[in-house]
């Protein structure tokens, strides 16, 4: 079982990366193979400690729902069932062939639910769909663990909006993470002010939030007991193609250390980098790695 790297302030990504254009004979077999390779190469080239497969095969919703029986397009047309095979494991295995530390990523059931239209009497309430989506994806989490990832991250951006039932979200996330032996991580972007207590009750060992573009979260989290959990500390603005200076990133990291302690932080962007130009994404990750290295040296 692969563990998270035992270093101070490990760097990672939230997940998605700008997809490459299709090129080469290999695209006849797998049109996105070059994009996966480029995403992995760029993360490793930047020096990221815990990489992802880049999530380049589509948006975070369709990448999962198109493989689930009971879903057609954006419509739920019948009872949602587990996929006939795995969804993200093949690309994750490629990343694992190049790097020791890789995170597996699953779009969370609450976020999937609110992106879908229920077109069947099978589900009277969205909450019923959320639970079935969680059950359908629980096998993917186990398969990612068996493949060798060092953590499984559940992406639930919807939770900060107040639109999702957080009690059902807790049950759903538990269905995905409860059988895992490796750390589970929950990524939620946005302002946490209205939902932080409920999110802190969710059954995960790492919480990942945005701080670069949402400094209010520093104050919100600084007043809370993380109960021994690690914090994915978003210190790159994923909404802006401007590449922050190393010094700017260092200042953000220092703020996080002052509030939460260096031993409790993993460093990453606020969110996925899919919508940025490749050069901006690569530049941001490179500056994150440089900033982390310099901060480690300061702390020695």
C-alpha positions in Angstrom: 0.0 0.0 0.0 1.5 3.3 -1.1 1.5 6.1 1.5 1.6 9.8 1.1 5.2 11.0 0.8 6.8 11.6 4.2 8.1 15.1 3.5 7.2 18.5 4.8 4.7 20.4 2.6 4.2 17.9 -0.2 3.0 19.4 -3.4 0.0 18.0 -5.3 -2.7 19.0 -7.7 -6.5 19.1 -7.4 -6.7 17.1 -10.5 -7.5 18.4 -14.0 -5.0 19.8 -16.4 -5.3 21.5 -19.8 -5.8 18.8 -22.5 -3.3 18.5 -25.4 -4.4 18.7 -29.0 -4.9 15.4 -30.8 -1.9 14.3 -32.8 0.0 11.2 -33.9 -1.0 7.7 -35.1 -1.8 6.8 -31.5 -4.9 9.0 -31.6 -6.5 6.5 -34.0 -6.6 4.0 -31.1 -7.0 6.4 -28.2 -7.6 10.1 -29.1 -6.7 11.3 -25.6 -3.6 9.2 -25.0 -1.3 12.1 -25.9 -3.2 14.4 -23.5 -2.7 12.0 -20.6 1.0 11.7 -21.4 1.4 15.5 -21.6 -0.4 16.1 -18.3 1.7 13.5 -16.5 4.9 14.8 -18.1 4.1 18.4 -17.2 3.4 17.6 -13.6 6.5 15.6 -13.2 8.6 18.2 -15.1 7.4 20.8 -12.6 8.4 18.6 -9.7 5.0 17.9 -8.2 5.2 15.3 -5.5 1.7 13.7 -5.8 0.4 13.9 -9.4 -2.9 13.0 -11.1 -3.7 11.5 -14.4 -4.7 15.0 -15.6 -8.4 14.2 -16.0 -8.2 15.2 -19.6 -10.9 13.0 -21.1 -13.7 15.4 -20.6 -15.4 17.5 -17.9 -15.7 16.2 -14.4 -19.4 15.2 -14.9 -19.5 13.4 -18.2 -16.2 11.6 -17.6 -18.1 9.6 -15.0 -21.8 9.7 -15.9 -21.3 8.4 -19.5 -20.0 5.1 -18.1 -22.9 4.6 -15.7 -25.9 2.4 -16.7 -29.1 4.4 -16.1 -27.6 7.7 -17.3 -27.8 8.9 -20.9 -26.2 12.3 -21.6 -27.4 14.6 -18.8 -30.6 12.5 -18.2 -31.2 9.8 -15.6 -33.4 7.3 -17.5 -33.3 4.4 -15.1 -31.8 3.0 -11.9 -28.1 4.0 -11.7 -25.9 1.0 -11.5 -22.1 0.4 -11.3 -20.2 0.6 -14.6 -19.3 -2.7 -16.3 -15.6 -1.8 -15.9 -13.5 0.9 -14.2 -13.7 4.6 -15.3 -10.4 6.3 -14.5 -8.1 3.4 -13.5 -6.4 2.9 -16.9 -5.2 6.5 -17.0 -4.3 6.4 -13.4 -2.2 3.3 -14.0 -0.3 5.1 -16.7 0.5 7.9 -14.2 1.6 5.3 -11.7 3.9 3.8 -14.3 5.7 7.2 -14.3 5.4 8.3 -10.7 5.5 6.7 -7.3 2.8 9.0 -5.8 -0.5 9.4 -7.6 -3.9 10.4 -6.3 -7.1 8.8 -7.7 -10.0 11.2 -8.3 -13.7 10.7 -8.3 -16.4 13.3 -8.9 -18.6 13.2 -5.9 -22.2 11.9 -6.0 -23.8 15.1 -4.8 -22.1 17.1 -7.5 -23.1 14.6 -10.1 -26.7 14.6 -8.9 -27.1 18.3 -9.3 -25.7 18.2 -12.8 -28.2 15.6 -14.0 -31.9 15.8 -14.9 -34.1 13.1 -13.5 -36.2 11.7 -16.4 -37.5 8.5 -14.7 -40.0 7.8 -11.9 -37.3 5.6 -10.4 -36.2 8.6 -8.4 -38.7 10.8 -6.6 -36.0 12.8 -4.9 -32.4 13.9 -5.8 -31.2 12.5 -2.5 -32.2 9.0 -3.6 -30.1 9.4 -6.8 -27.1 10.7 -4.8 -27.0 7.5 -2.7 -27.2 5.2 -5.8 -24.5 7.2 -7.5 -22.3 6.8 -4.5 -22.9 3.0 -4.5 -22.2 2.9 -8.2 -18.8 4.7 -7.7 -17.7 2.9 -4.6 -16.1 0.1 -6.6 -14.1 2.7 -8.5 -12.5 3.9 -5.3 -11.5 0.4 -4.4 -10.1 -0.2 -7.8 -8.0 2.9 -7.6 -6.6 1.8 -4.2 -5.8 -1.6 -5.7 -4.0 0.1 -8.6 -1.6 1.7 -6.1 -2.7 5.3 -5.6 -1.7 7.0 -2.4 -5.1 8.6 -1.8 -8.5 8.8 -3.3 -10.0 12.3 -3.6 -13.7 13.0 -3.9 -14.5 16.2 -5.7 -17.7 17.9 -4.3 -17.7 21.6 -5.4 -21.5 21.7 -5.0 -21.2 21.4 -1.2 -20.2 25.0 -0.7 -23.2 26.4 -2.5 -25.8 25.2 0.0 -27.7 23.4 -2.8 -26.9 19.9 -1.6 -28.3 18.0 1.4 -25.2 17.7 3.5 -26.6 14.9 5.6 -27.1 12.8 2.4 -23.7 13.9 1.2 -22.2 12.5 4.4 -23.9 9.1 3.8 -22.9 9.1 0.1 -19.2 10.0 0.8 -19.0 7.3 3.5 -20.2 4.7 0.9 -17.2 5.6 -1.3 -14.5 6.0 1.4 -15.5 3.6 4.2 -13.7 0.5 2.8 -10.5 2.4 1.9 -7.3 1.7 3.8 -5.5 4.6 2.1 -6.3 8.2 3.0 -9.5 9.7 1.5 -9.6 13.4 0.6 -12.5 15.7 0.0 -12.1 18.7 -2.3 -14.6 21.6 -2.0 -14.0 24.9 -3.7 -15.8 28.2 -2.9 -16.7 30.0 0.2 -17.1 27.7 3.2 -18.8 30.1 5.6 -22.3 28.6 5.5 -21.3 24.9 5.5 -18.0 24.5 7.3 -19.4 22.7 10.4 -21.2 20.1 8.2 -18.2 19.6 6.0 -15.9 19.1 8.9 -18.2 16.2 10.0 -17.6 14.3 6.7 -15.7 11.0 6.8 -12.4 11.9 5.2 -8.8 12.2 6.4 -7.8 15.1 4.2 -9.8 18.3 3.5 -8.9 20.3 0.4 -10.0 23.9 0.1 -9.3 27.1 -1.9 -7.4 29.9 -0.1 -5.6 31.9 -2.8 -8.8 33.2 -4.4 -10.9 33.0 -1.2 -9.0 34.4 1.8 -12.2 34.3 3.8 -11.7 30.6 4.2 -8.5 31.3 6.2 -10.5 33.0 8.9 -13.3 30.4 8.8 -10.9 27.4 9.1 -8.6 29.1 11.5 -11.3 29.0 14.1 -12.1 25.3 13.7 -10.6 22.1 15.1 -9.5 20.0 12.1 -9.4 17.0 14.5 -6.1 15.7 13.3 -6.8 15.8 9.6 -4.5 17.1 7.0 -5.4 20.2 4.9 -5.0 20.5 1.2 -4.0 24.2 1.1 -5.0 25.9 -2.2 -2.3 28.5 -2.8 -2.5 29.0 -6.6 -5.4 30.9 -8.1 -6.9 28.5 -10.7 -9.2 31.1 -12.2 -6.5 33.5 -13.4 -3.9 32.7 -16.1 -1.5 35.1 -14.5 1.4 33.1 -13.1 2.0 34.2 -9.5 5.5 34.9 -8.5 7.3 32.4 -6.3 7.4 35.1 -3.5 3.6 35.5 -3.7 3.1 31.8 -3.4 5.6 31.7 -0.5 3.6 34.4 1.4 0.4 32.4 1.0 2.2 29.3 2.3 3.6 31.2 5.3 0.1 32.3 6.1 -1.2 28.8 6.0 1.7 27.6 8.2 1.0 30.3 10.8 -2.6 29.2 11.1 -2.5 25.5 10.6 1.1 24.3 11.0 3.5 23.2 8.3 3.1 19.5 9.3 -0.6 19.6 8.5 -0.5 21.0 5.0 -0.4 19.6 1.5 0.1 22.4 -1.1 -1.9 22.6 -4.3 -3.9 24.9 -6.6 -7.3 26.2 -5.5 -9.0 23.9 -8.0 -8.3 22.1 -11.3 -6.3 23.8 -14.0 -8.2 22.5 -17.0 -9.4 25.9 -18.2 -6.0 27.6 -18.1 -3.5 27.8 -21.0 -1.0 25.0 -20.8 1.9 27.4 -20.2 0.1 29.1 -17.4 -0.7 25.8 -15.7 2.8 24.5 -16.1 4.2 27.8 -14.8 2.0 27.9 -11.8 3.0 24.3 -10.8 6.6 25.1 -11.2 6.4 28.2 -9.0 4.5 26.1 -6.4 7.3 23.6 -6.3 9.9 26.3 -6.0 8.0 28.1 -3.3 7.6 24.8 -1.3 11.3 24.0 -1.6 12.4 27.4 -0.4 9.9 27.3 2.5 11.2 23.9 3.6 14.8 25.3 3.6 13.6 28.2 5.7 12.1 25.8 8.2 15.2 23.6 8.5 
